């Protein structure tokens, strides 16, 4: 299985029926394709929409109906459109049940860094709305590759990049493992198929303990599902 598909399929298992959900740019947006049968959620777009539906065909796409990443969307019955300030208020006031964010780094303190890397002496690309999501969402989950291209751990004792959210993470999902955030350490809950505990230890900088219930990630046959209608 493609590592990124594995990550988003596992992340989709965290979504529960009836939730109001925000999915971050990039990899997390694909989690909506792998909802469990019977799970119906409402998706929020930080640019000002609740009720994002399936991606439209090219002929049905409208330039003024997009998500926060400027990707064309459809709207489900009951969808609400609002100005950006109202949408930011929803994010900050705790109305969202869960957000799944991509990350550049995470650490054992539950911190996440996902908004910038330094290029040519400047931080790039910019903050966006992730800080508001980290502050106001009840449950924040990070999705990322376990290591960088050089094989260095991105699951750290302490983030080195500028933080997006401090102590906000509940769960970390990589192509190798699933961790919950505990008291100044991570709790290893699951391993990916074919990945051993020893492999995870070797590529993880963060301190972690192994849960009593530690097991292999479980996946059903792929079944795409749509947002609530």
Secondary structure, 3 states (H helix, E strand, C coil): CCHHHHHHHHHHCCCCCCCEEEECCHHHHHHHHHCCCCCCCEEEECCCEEEECCCCCCCCCCCCCECCCCCECCEEEEEEECCHHHHHHHHHCCCCCEEEEECCEEECCCCEECCEEEECCEEEECCCCHHHHHHHCCEEEEECCCECCCCCECEECCCCCCCCECCCEEEEECCCEEEEECCCCEEEEEECCCCCHHHHHHCCCCCEEEEEEEEECCCCCCCCCCCCC
